[in-house]
Amino acid sequence: MTKVRFSRFLSVFLLLSSLVACGTAESSITQSPATTVPATATTASAAVAPTATVAVSATAALTPTTTISPTAVVSSTSNVSYPLTIKDSLGREVTLQAAPSRIISLAPSNTEILFAVGAGDALVGVTKYCNYPEAAKSIDQIGGFSAKSISLETIVALKPDVVFSGDESQQTVIDALAQANIPVIAIKAENFEAVYENINLIGQATNHPSEAAQVVANMQTRIEAVTAKTSTLAAADKLSVFYEVYDEPLMTAGPQTFIGQLIELAGGVNIFAELSEEYPEISAEEVLNRQPAVLIGPDSRGDKFTAELLAQRPGWSEIKAVKDGKVFVLDGDILSRPGPRLADALEAISQALYPELFK
């Protein structure tokens, strides 16, 4: 990734996460003007990922020489053996001498995963964006998400046994902590399968393998329950969707992002699905030309994203979604964080698009 592209991606990430410290703990979609679509759990027997079915397998406890690769979903129903060597999402081998009792998270998604697998009590440091679950708000903060906003001094002072970082965007922090002999496990995800892998990896690293396997199984079951319904839709019946990341400049989500994947899994058709860029700038005229049936935006857009205000944009009063009042506001946190709540996001989007399928 070039420096220009990375800078652009980072700014979008922070945009998606803006005001998260004041965000709600529950996911929801609000339809303009005033209809709330809850994200309710559903059940089914199989598991489906965006590109492949990923099974959760039970294996024996890892030996000290075992390496966990992020290229395969690994889970265990017994305790982990230490020392434990793990290969993280950046291909780095990290050895933990014992089960960590002091953990720092450098990404909101990592924090959510740690709590989900039962390791939340060991967290001693998080970012200012880590607002879910509620307990995360009371943990000491080590800075923001960007590398330059993270306080290395604070991290060192907290004496962590392991730090779970983000991706290459935090490389300088990763390198500095490694030089200080603080184990750092980098976590990166570009699709649902990688999310499952990361949950299991974090479960193994923190000695919560069975809990992690259960989190993955629950996610897969809920996602399959949704796709079992939306897969029955004929191509002609699928609703076209425009997702607005921001308006100045006007930006949307490409098909390779979690937002794009969620729209597709929910049975929608991203009107900009042919674009390869993650968060491309597009023209208002092109949105009008493509006539989306549904408009979706994150709650960080606040009261700017309503049918009434969108109708004031040149020509947008003629967009089908605006005329029909099919404008939905979504909790941006659940869309932008590659963790367990992606299942919540999928349920919420699909129920907003096709409420008749979930009665």
ABEGO torsion letter per residue (X at the ends): XBAAAAAAAAAAAAAAABGAAABBABBBBBBOAABBBBBBBBBBABBBBAABBBBBBBBBBBBAABBBBAABBBBBABBBBOBBBBBBAAGBBBBBABBBABBBBABAAAAAAAAAAGAAAABABBBAABAOBAAAAABBBAEBABAAABBAAAAAAAGBABBBBBBAAAAAAAAAAAAAGBBBBBBBBABAAAAAAAAAAAAAAAGBAAAAAAAAAAAAAAAAAAAAAAAABBAAABBBBBBBABAOBBBBBBAABAAAAAAAAAGBBBAAAABABABBBBBAAAAAAAGBABBBBBAAAEAABBAAAAAABBGAAABAAAAAGBBBBBBAAAAABBBAAAAAAAAAAAAAABAAAAX
